[in-house]
Amino acid sequence: MAEIKSHEFETFLQKSARNYRIYVIYGPDRGLVSERAGLLAGKSGVALDDPFSLTKLDIGDLQKDPGRLVDEVQSIGLFGGEKLIWIRGAANEKYLVDSLALLAEKPLEAAYLIIEAGDLKKGSLLRKTAEAARSVMTIPSYADDSRALNALIDTELGAEKLGITPTARQALIALIGGDRIASRNEVRKLALYCRGFDTVEEHHVTEIIGDASAISVDDAVDAILGGDLNAFLHAMQKISSSKTAIFLVLQACLKQFQLLDSMRAEMDEKRLQPPQVMQTMGRHLHFRRKPIIEQALRQWTAESIARESNRLQAAILQTRRRQVLEDSVAMQTLLSTTLQSGRKSA
């Protein structure tokens, strides 16, 4: 088993990262997952600006061609040298897990593989496979604690030669932390705002910083399921400002409807009520999200869930085929789903 704790990443990056060629990075903080993937990519030595050396794929690309990952890793670069294959948006897809198990059997010779995944539960297929393979480094990425947030603040403000008062630091920490990239962007915005000063004061924080801790794909999905249009638009605005890909919201929404589909089938087959099925199939959900899922189970029938899942899948396929339209297709689809939920709860 090759695994580190979330707080051990910096030490691993500096001392041991080059000892591995396959990394699975997972966790609820998608910004932190993405940032760590980028740092590992930089350590690989592969030219990240060379399209012949770097191949970035969304998990949907592998769904259309399950054997592509193995082919990409084992193929020889056009001009020789080492390659990096970078997968985003992974969960527990069987075709990905099967490919990872195959690639982990023997050391990679001329390629690196980075897999970005969501919040994998202990015992989930992808996490279990990665943790069992000695050639794969598994890296959990959880929301920053106060020590990590303080280090982030000191790094970003220090780059601009700025100090910060204790009260300003306390106010700033209260407003960031939900997503690493969003938090970093907020602190950089603060540093730019305070350029020319020696010290960041509390009023600077309240004047320029928004609540970055609320930036989350889950917030958008919860608003969609609840049919809350204002909350949905607010969440999407924050996601956009944090430079989180809107495709991830579309993908997370589909996964939520797939869970609803399984739970609804269990209800119909065993004639259960939503609270009963939540006790079994909803145990892994965060307590804050359980009432939202339970309400959705009351409102959506099996047929309407299947219909909406098909529409989300079609939208995902369209965004992959015509990436120039990705944001508009995703936004239109998610907005439609939000309005559908709103009508059902009316």
N, C-alpha and C positions, 0 to 999 in steps of 0.2 A: 504494500500500500504506500502510495506517495501522495501526501496531503499536508498542507500547512494550515495554520490558523489564519483568520482574516488579518489580524494585527501583525503577523509575521511577514507580510508580503514584501515590505521594503527591504528587509534583510535578505530574503530569498532572492529578490531582484538583483541585488548587488553582488551576492556571493555564489548563488547556486543556479540561477535561471538557465545558464548555458549548458547545464548538465542534462537538460530535458529538451525534447523536440515536440512533445504533444502536451497541450495545456487545455484543461477544461475549467473555465472561470464562470461561476454562477453566483446568484444571490438576488435579493429583492431590490438592491440599489443598482439600477441599470446603468446609471452614470458611472458608478465606481467600477462595475464590470467592464464597461467600455474603455474607461481610462486605463485600467490595468492591462487590458488586451493591447492597447496602444503602446504601453511601456514595454511589454514583452516583445511586441513586434519590433520595437526599436533595438532591443537587445539581441535580436536574431542576427543582425548584420545584413539582412536582405535589403536590397534597395527598394524602399517603399514607394518610390516614384516611378518604378519600372513595371509596366503592365505585364511584361513577360516573366517577372520574378514574383509579383504579388497577385494573388487571385482572391477576391472578396466575393463571398456567396451568402445570400440569405437562405434560411432553411427551406423556403419554398422552392428554390432552385434544385435542391436535392430530391424533393418530393417528385418532381417531374422526371428526374433521372437518378434513381437511387444509387447507381454504381459510379456516379461522377466523382464523388469524394475520393474513393480509392484510386480511380484513374488519374485524378489531378495530382495526388500525392506521389504516385509511382511514376508519373511521366517525367521525362527529362526536359529541362528548360531549353527553349529555342537556341539560346546562346550559351548554354551550360550554366554552371553556378548553382547556388541553392535557391529554393523556392519557399514561399510562405503561402499557405492556404488558410484563409480567415473566414470562419463560419459565424453568422450572426443570427440571433433569434431562436436558438435551439431550445428544445424542451426534453421530451422523452420519445422522440420519433424513432420507431424501430429501425428504419433504414439507416439512420445516423448511428444508432447504438451498434448495429451489426457491422457497419463500416469501421467504427472506432475499435471494436473488439478485434477485428481482423488486422488493422494497422498496428495495434499495440502488441501483437504477438512477437514481432521482431523490430529492432531499432531502425528508425528511418535513417537513410543514408544522406539524402540531399534535399530534405524538405523539413519544414516546420509546419505544425498544425495548431491553430488557435481556435477554440470553440467558445463562443459567448452564449451562455444560457441564462434562463430566468431563475426563479427561486425554486431550486430542486430540493424536494423533501428527502430526508434520510430514507434510503431504501428504494428511491425512484430509480428507474431503469438506467438512465444515463449516468447518474451519480454513482450507482452501484458498480457499473461496468468500469467507469474511470478510476474509482478508488481501488478496485481489485487489481488493476494493471500497474505494475511497478514502473513501466516506461511512461506513464501518464501522470503529470502533476495536476492535482485537483486543488483549485483555489477558491474558497468561499469568499464572498464579498458582501458584508453586511453594512448597514447604515453607520455612518461615522459616529463615534462616541465623542465626548468632550475633548479628550486628548488629541484625537485625530483632527477635530475641527480647529482646535487651537494651533496645531501645527500648520494646517492649511492657511489660516489667517496670517500667521507669522511669515510663512513663505511668500505669499502673494503681496502683503504689505511691505515686507522686507525688500522685495525686488524694486519697490518704488521709494525705498528709504523712509517709510512711514512708521511711526509708532502708533499706539492705540491706548486710550485710557481704559482702566478696568471696567467702568460702567458702559463704555462703548463696546468693549469686547463681549460683555454679558448680553447686551442688547442684540449684538450681531449673531451670537451663537443661538439665541432664541429664534432667529429668523431663517437659519439655514440648517442643512443637515439631512434633508430627505433624499437628496440626489447629489452625488459628488460633482458631476459636471455643472449642474445648476448652481451648487454652492460656490464652486470656483468662479463661475461667471459673475455671480453676485459680488464676491469679494473683489474681483478685478474691476468691476464697475465702480465699487466704492473707492478703490485706489485711484482710479482715473478721476473721479469726482473730487478727490482730496489732493490732487497733484498741486504742488506749490505750498502746501501746509507741511508742518513737521509732525503733527499728531492728528489722528482721527478722533473726533469727539462724538459723544452720544447723539447729538442733534444731526451730525452728518449721516449716521446710520439710519435714523428714522426718516430723513429726507430722501434718501436714495434707494434703500434696500426694500424689496418686496419680500413676501413670505415664501422663500424658496423651498421650505420644508414640505409645502403642499404640492410640489411638482411631482406627479406620479402618474404613470399609465393607469394604475389601479383606480385612481381618483376619477379619471375620464371614463373608465369602464363602468364604475359604480354609478356615475351620473347617467350614462347611457341606459343601464338596466333600470334605473329609477325614473327614467323619463324626465329628468330635470334639465331642461334646455339651458337655463342660465348657468348652472354648475358645469355642464358639458362645455359650453363656450369658454367659460373661465378656465377650466382645466386645460383645454386645447391651446388657449393663449399662452399659458404658462409653459406647456410642453414645447410649444414653438419657440418661445424665448430661451428655453434651455437647450435648444438645438437637438432635442430628442426626435428621432425619425417618427413621423406620424404613422408609418407602416407598422410600427410596433404596437400602436393602439389598435389598429385593425386586426392584427394577429392575436393580440390578447383578448379582444372582444370575441373573436371566433372560438378561441379556446374556452372562454366562459360559456358560450352557447353550447359547445360540445359537452361541457360538464352538466349544464342544465338538461341537455338531451338524455344523458345517462341517468341523472337523478329523476327526471320525469318518467322515464321508462320503468325505473324501479318502483316509483309511486303507483303507476298504472297497473303494473304486473301484480304487485302485492297489496294493492289497495291501501297505500299508506298516505298519511297526511304530511305536508311539508316539514313540520317539526320533527317527525319520526325519521324521514330520510336524511334530514340535516344531521341527526345524531350519528349516523353511520357514514354516509358519503360526504358529509360536510365538516367532518371533524378537523380536517387540516386547514380550514379557512380561518382567517383572522377574525376575532370576535366582532370587530367593527363591521365586517362585510357580511356576516351571517344574516342579519335582518333583511339586507338588500336582496340576497340570493333567495331567501325564503319567500319574500314578497313576489319575486319574479316567478317562482314556481307556482304561486297561486294564480298568476295572471297569464302565463304563457302555456298554451296547450302543446302536446307533442308535435302536432302538425305545424303549428306556427313556429315552434323552435326549429324544426327541420327546414322549414321554408327560409327562415332568417339565416340559418347556418349556410344553406346553399348560396344565398345572396352574398354573404360575406366571403365565401370561398371564391365565388366568381369575381368579386372585386379584387381579391388578393391576386388572382391569376391575371387580371387586367393590369394591375400595377406592375407586375413582373414583365408583362409583354410590352407595355408602353410606360417606361419609367418616367418619361417626361411629364406624364399626367398623374403620377403617383399621389401627390398631395391632394389634388382636386378630387380624384376618384375616392380616395380614402375619406376625405372630409364629407363629401356628399353621401357616401354610404353610411358613415357613422351618424351623421345628422338625421338621416332617414330612420335608422334604428332607434335613435333617441325619441323621435316623434312617435314612432310605433309604440314604444314603451309608455310614453305619456298618454296616448289614447287608451291604452289598456288599463292604466291606473286611474283614469278619469271616472 
